[in-house]
């Protein structure tokens, strides 16, 4: 097949476009869905200030139990990067009544699973267990909220574990190094530019006193959220919560005060080369609003934009760069506004062998410019919103999904009503709002571009001058520095 512009296309590309057009027409003809709540949670607050959220799901006699602390890597003292993640590790090392390492073993013996994770804005701990084992889990978690047993004998070896974790997950992974350096370039003043795991030289200097101070400052019931999802309701959970977490007194917690970003000027680019890179990669990060910091009201439109631009095989980037032009083997975007201060709109391209990254970058920028210039047809916007709604339905049907979604939202300034009204707010997004969000956020001034490349070959050695030839005069250092050409 040949297109009107003379370029060849494949039968698959024609079929793909025809199928996408049919989907857009079908979605446009569907009646608007009725309002539906997402998780329909119950909530109450203990006397010590700890918020409790319950999502009932009687599918199986199991529960997902999560405790969220409203503290993360962005709340660390300056020069002490990695403490939030360090404390997360130490929470598994034992208390006065639970020996070192016994916490997870007890959960496992009861047939459960447990883990934890740290972000810039929160630290979360979770267990998935049978519902009749919930009280045991709550007793263990409440115990380590206040009774963590720390000493040099515990802290210093765990510090070495974290340094090794960083070496394996970041220092020895070129893509992780690229991402770390891009965030450091994107956030020039805000602590989101500091890696969650911390910088190696600062991790190596963390002390027992550092982690004890952080733990005692932030780990309090009035700075925590309990979310339980599964085979239970609020009536049954309340006495359990009062008998465990409710016995811990509240205490003062500092206000979360963070420096904000200045206005950025100039293009920023990061290049990481490594001999182990087999697939070059192009990546771009745009500074974007979060739900909690969205003065121009772009957050919901940006979610729809991400789906339109790079949300899978029906997206514009995939159709253009992968199918039509053959410039990339994969192309996509991502955006999640669940952060306290800022979020990031991400675009990623993996070029086909032999493709110049500059050509792939130019094709990406043309797709963005086309949206800004021409807008997005209403039917295409409706199709994207429908796909987002389907993804939300899948999250509703799981146990862990509701607990994670609600906990992350509440820990970053949202309310339960914000979460429950998400489908309505997505459905209300218009095509013009999608275009306006692209124009406002996807700009060079708000972006950092990253390139992941194989190590460049060594430069050829210059041939030696023939005998008797005059030596080339070295340029004057001052002249070279002031040469504007």
C-alpha positions in Angstrom: 0.0 0.0 0.0 1.1 3.6 -0.6 -0.1 6.7 1.2 -1.1 9.9 -0.4 2.4 11.4 0.4 4.1 8.5 -1.5 5.3 6.7 1.6 4.6 3.0 1.9 2.4 1.7 4.7 1.6 -1.9 5.7 -1.8 -3.6 5.5 -1.5 -3.9 9.3 -1.3 -0.2 9.7 -4.4 0.3 7.5 -6.3 -2.3 9.5 -5.1 -0.8 12.8 -6.3 2.7 11.8 -9.6 1.4 10.6 -10.1 -0.5 13.9 -9.2 2.6 15.9 -11.6 4.7 13.9 -14.4 2.2 14.5 -13.7 2.3 18.3 -13.8 6.1 18.3 -17.2 6.0 16.5 -18.6 3.3 18.8 -17.6 5.2 21.9 -19.1 8.4 20.5 -22.4 6.7 20.0 -22.6 5.2 23.5 -24.8 6.9 26.1 -22.9 8.6 29.0 -22.4 6.3 32.0 -24.2 7.0 35.2 -22.3 8.3 38.2 -20.6 5.5 40.1 -18.5 5.8 43.2 -15.1 4.2 43.1 -14.6 2.4 46.4 -17.5 3.5 48.6 -15.3 3.5 51.8 -16.2 4.0 55.4 -14.0 6.2 57.6 -13.6 7.3 61.2 -10.9 8.9 63.3 -9.4 7.5 66.6 -9.2 9.7 69.6 -5.4 10.1 69.0 -6.0 11.5 65.6 -5.3 8.4 63.4 -7.6 8.3 60.4 -9.0 4.8 59.6 -10.5 3.9 56.2 -12.3 0.7 55.4 -13.2 -0.7 52.0 -15.5 -3.8 52.3 -15.0 -6.6 49.8 -16.5 -10.0 50.7 -15.1 -11.8 47.7 -12.7 -13.9 49.9 -12.0 -14.1 53.7 -8.8 -12.0 53.3 -7.8 -8.4 54.0 -5.1 -6.0 52.9 -3.9 -4.0 55.8 -1.9 -0.8 55.2 -0.4 1.9 57.5 0.6 5.1 55.7 2.9 7.7 57.4 2.7 11.2 56.0 6.5 11.5 55.7 8.9 10.6 52.9 12.2 11.3 51.3 11.3 15.0 50.6 10.9 15.6 54.3 14.5 14.6 55.2 16.9 17.0 56.8 19.2 18.6 54.3 22.3 16.5 53.7 20.7 13.4 55.2 19.3 11.8 52.1 18.0 8.3 52.4 16.8 8.4 56.0 13.1 7.8 55.2 14.0 4.7 53.2 16.5 3.7 55.9 13.8 3.8 58.6 11.6 1.7 56.5 14.3 -1.0 56.5 14.8 -0.7 60.2 11.1 -1.1 61.0 11.6 -4.8 60.2 14.5 -5.2 62.6 12.5 -5.7 65.8 11.1 -4.1 69.0 11.4 -4.7 72.7 8.9 -7.6 72.4 9.4 -8.8 68.8 13.0 -10.1 68.1 15.0 -8.9 65.1 13.6 -10.3 61.9 10.6 -12.0 63.7 8.0 -9.5 62.3 7.9 -11.0 58.8 8.3 -14.5 60.0 5.2 -14.3 62.2 3.2 -12.9 59.2 4.5 -15.7 57.0 3.7 -18.4 59.6 0.1 -17.2 59.5 0.0 -17.6 55.7 0.3 -13.8 55.0 2.6 -11.6 53.1 4.2 -8.3 54.1 6.3 -5.5 52.7 6.8 -1.7 52.6 7.8 1.1 50.2 8.9 4.7 50.4 8.2 7.6 48.2 9.1 11.3 48.3 5.8 12.0 50.1 4.9 8.9 52.2 6.1 5.6 53.7 3.7 2.7 53.6 3.7 -0.7 55.3 1.3 -3.5 54.3 0.2 -7.1 55.1 -2.1 -9.4 53.2 -3.6 -11.9 55.5 -6.7 -14.0 56.3 -9.3 -11.8 57.9 -9.2 -13.8 61.2 -5.5 -12.9 61.5 -6.1 -9.2 61.3 -5.8 -8.5 65.0 -2.3 -10.1 65.1 -1.2 -7.9 62.3 -2.5 -4.8 63.9 -0.8 -5.6 67.2 2.5 -6.1 65.5 2.2 -2.9 63.4 1.1 -0.8 66.4 4.0 -2.1 68.4 6.6 -1.0 65.9 5.0 2.4 65.5 6.5 3.4 68.9 8.7 0.6 70.2 11.4 0.2 67.6 14.6 -1.1 69.2 17.6 0.6 67.5 21.3 0.3 68.3 24.6 0.6 66.4 24.6 -3.2 66.1 21.3 -3.0 64.2 21.7 0.3 62.3 25.2 0.1 60.9 24.9 -3.3 59.2 21.6 -2.3 57.7 23.3 0.9 56.3 25.6 -1.4 54.4 22.6 -3.4 53.1 21.1 -0.1 51.7 24.4 0.9 50.1 24.5 -2.5 48.4 20.9 -2.1 47.3 21.7 1.2 45.8 24.7 -0.3 43.9 22.5 -3.0 42.5 19.4 -1.0 41.6 20.9 2.3 40.6 24.7 2.4 40.2 24.8 -0.7 38.1 21.6 0.0 36.0 22.2 2.6 33.3 18.5 3.4 32.9 18.2 4.1 36.7 21.2 6.4 36.6 19.7 8.3 33.7 16.4 8.7 35.5 18.1 9.8 38.7 20.1 12.5 36.8 17.1 13.7 34.9 15.1 14.2 38.2 18.1 16.1 39.6 18.1 18.4 36.5 14.3 18.8 36.5 14.0 19.8 40.2 16.6 22.5 40.7 15.4 23.5 44.2 12.7 21.0 45.4 13.8 17.8 47.2 12.1 15.7 44.5 15.5 16.1 42.8 17.1 14.0 45.5 16.8 10.2 45.0 14.5 8.4 47.4 17.2 5.9 48.3 19.6 8.7 48.9 23.0 9.7 47.6 25.7 7.1 48.4 28.1 9.5 50.2 25.2 10.7 52.4 23.9 7.3 53.2 27.3 6.2 54.3 27.3 9.0 56.9 23.9 8.3 58.5 24.1 7.5 62.2 22.0 5.9 64.9 21.1 9.3 66.1 20.0 10.4 62.7 17.5 7.6 62.2 16.3 7.7 65.8 15.5 11.4 65.5 13.6 10.9 62.2 11.6 8.0 63.6 10.7 9.8 66.8 9.7 13.0 64.9 7.4 11.5 62.3 6.2 8.1 63.4 3.1 9.0 65.4 -0.6 7.9 65.1 -1.8 11.4 64.3 0.6 11.4 61.4 -0.6 8.0 60.1 -3.5 6.6 58.1 -4.8 3.0 58.5 -6.5 1.6 55.4 -8.0 -1.9 55.5 -9.6 -3.4 52.4 -11.3 -6.8 52.2 -13.5 -9.0 54.3 -14.4 -6.5 57.0 -16.4 -3.4 57.7 -16.0 -0.4 59.9 -18.2 -1.8 62.7 -15.9 -4.8 63.1 -12.7 -2.9 62.6 -13.3 0.0 65.0 -12.8 -2.0 68.2 -9.7 -3.6 66.8 -8.2 -0.3 65.9 -9.1 1.2 69.3 -7.5 -1.7 71.1 -4.2 -1.5 69.2 -3.5 1.9 67.5 -5.9 3.7 69.7 -3.7 3.0 72.8 -0.8 5.0 71.4 -0.8 8.7 72.5 -0.5 11.4 69.9 2.4 13.8 69.9 3.3 17.0 68.0 4.5 16.5 64.4 6.2 19.2 62.4 4.6 21.0 59.5 5.8 19.7 56.1 7.6 22.8 54.7 9.5 22.4 51.4 11.3 24.8 49.0 9.5 25.2 45.7 10.8 25.4 42.2 11.9 28.7 40.6 10.9 29.5 37.0 13.1 27.4 34.7 14.9 28.9 31.7 16.8 27.1 28.9 16.8 23.6 27.5 18.2 20.9 29.8 19.6 17.6 28.5 21.2 14.6 30.2 23.2 12.0 28.4 24.3 8.7 30.1 26.5 6.3 28.1 27.3 2.7 29.2 28.9 -0.2 27.3 26.1 -2.5 28.6 23.4 -0.6 26.8 21.9 -2.7 24.1 18.8 -0.5 23.3 19.2 3.3 23.1 16.5 5.2 24.9 15.0 8.7 24.6 13.1 10.0 27.6 11.6 13.3 28.5 10.3 14.6 31.8 8.0 17.6 32.1 7.3 19.4 35.3 3.6 19.0 35.8 1.0 19.8 38.4 -0.2 17.4 41.1 -3.8 17.1 42.4 -2.6 19.0 45.5 -0.8 21.8 43.5 -2.8 22.5 40.4 -3.5 26.2 40.2 -4.5 26.1 36.6 -6.7 23.0 36.8 -4.8 20.8 34.3 -4.4 17.6 36.3 -7.5 15.7 35.0 -7.0 16.9 31.5 -3.3 15.7 31.6 -4.5 12.2 32.5 -6.6 12.2 29.4 -3.8 13.7 27.3 -1.4 11.0 28.4 -3.9 8.3 27.3 -4.4 10.1 23.9 -0.8 10.7 23.3 0.9 7.6 24.6 -1.5 5.3 26.3 -1.0 2.1 24.4 -1.3 0.7 20.9 -4.2 3.0 19.9 -2.3 6.1 21.0 -1.0 8.8 18.7 2.7 8.1 19.4 2.4 4.4 18.8 0.4 4.8 15.6 2.7 7.5 14.2 6.2 6.5 15.4 5.9 2.7 15.6 3.4 1.8 12.9 3.4 4.6 10.3 7.0 5.9 10.4 8.8 2.9 11.9 11.0 5.2 14.0 10.5 3.4 17.3 9.8 -0.1 18.6 7.9 1.3 21.5 6.6 4.7 22.5 4.4 5.9 25.4 3.7 8.4 28.0 2.7 8.4 31.7 1.3 10.8 34.2 0.1 10.3 37.7 -0.8 13.4 39.8 -0.6 11.7 43.2 2.2 13.8 44.6 2.2 16.5 47.3 3.9 19.3 45.5 4.6 18.5 41.8 4.1 15.6 39.4 5.9 14.6 36.3 4.6 13.9 32.8 6.9 11.3 31.2 7.5 10.4 27.6 9.7 7.4 26.5 10.8 6.2 23.0 12.9 3.2 22.1 14.1 3.8 18.6 14.3 1.1 15.9 17.9 0.0 15.0 19.6 2.5 12.9 17.2 5.3 13.7 18.7 8.6 14.7 17.4 9.7 18.1 17.1 13.3 16.8 14.6 12.0 14.2 12.5 10.2 16.9 12.6 13.3 19.1 11.4 15.5 16.2 8.6 13.1 15.5 7.5 13.2 19.1 7.6 17.0 19.2 5.5 17.1 16.0 2.8 15.0 17.6 2.7 17.3 20.6 2.7 20.4 18.3 -0.2 18.9 16.3 -2.3 18.5 19.4 -1.6 22.1 20.5 -2.2 23.3 16.9 -5.3 21.3 15.9 -6.7 20.0 19.2 -8.0 16.5 19.7 -11.4 15.3 18.2 -14.1 14.8 20.8 -14.5 11.2 19.9 -10.9 10.5 20.6 -11.1 12.2 23.9 -14.2 10.1 24.8 -12.4 6.9 23.9 -9.4 7.8 26.1 -11.8 8.6 29.0 -13.5 5.3 28.6 -10.2 3.4 28.8 -9.3 5.3 32.0 -12.7 4.3 33.5 -12.1 0.7 32.6 -8.7 0.7 34.4 -10.4 2.2 37.5 -12.9 -0.6 37.4 -10.1 -3.2 37.5 -8.6 -1.4 40.5 -11.9 -1.5 42.3 -12.1 -5.3 42.0 -8.8 -6.0 43.8 -8.0 -6.0 47.5 -4.6 -4.2 47.4 -5.7 -1.6 44.8 -8.2 0.2 46.9 -5.9 0.3 50.0 -3.1 1.7 47.9 -5.1 4.2 46.0 -6.8 5.6 49.0 -3.7 5.6 51.2 -1.6 7.4 48.6 -4.3 10.0 48.0 -4.9 10.8 51.7 -1.2 11.0 52.4 -0.7 13.6 49.7 -3.5 16.1 50.5 -6.5 14.6 48.8 -9.8 13.6 50.5 -12.0 10.5 50.2 -14.4 12.7 48.2 -11.6 13.5 45.7 -11.0 9.8 45.1 -14.7 8.9 44.9 -15.5 11.8 42.4 -12.6 10.9 40.1 -14.7 9.2 37.4 -17.0 12.3 37.2 -14.1 14.6 37.0 -12.5 12.6 34.2 -15.8 12.4 32.3 -16.1 16.2 32.6 -12.8 16.8 30.7 -13.3 18.5 27.4 -11.2 18.3 24.2 -10.3 22.0 24.6 -9.0 21.3 28.1 -6.8 18.5 26.8 -5.4 20.8 24.1 -4.8 23.6 26.7 -3.1 21.3 29.1 -0.7 20.2 26.3 0.1 23.8 25.5 0.7 24.8 29.1 2.7 21.8 30.3 4.5 20.2 27.4 6.9 23.0 26.8 10.7 23.1 26.5 11.1 25.4 29.5 9.4 22.7 31.7 11.3 19.8 30.4 14.4 17.7 30.7 15.4 15.4 27.9 17.5 12.3 28.6 19.4 10.0 26.2 20.6 6.5 27.2 23.4 5.4 24.7 26.0 2.7 24.3 29.4 3.9 25.2 30.8 6.0 22.4 33.7 4.4 20.5 37.2 5.8 21.2 38.3 8.6 19.0 40.9 7.6 16.3 44.5 8.4 17.3 45.7 11.3 15.2 48.5 10.4 12.8 52.0 11.6 13.8 53.3 14.4 11.7 56.0 13.5 9.2 59.6 14.0 10.2 60.6 17.6 10.0 57.1 19.0 9.8 56.5 22.0 12.1 54.6 21.2 15.3 51.0 22.6 15.6 50.9 25.6 17.9 48.6 25.1 20.9 45.8 27.7 21.0 45.9 30.4 23.6 43.8 29.4 26.6 42.3 32.8 27.1 41.5 33.2 23.4 39.8 29.7 23.3 37.6 30.5 26.3 36.5 33.8 24.7 35.8 32.4 21.2 32.1 32.8 20.5 32.2 31.2 17.1 
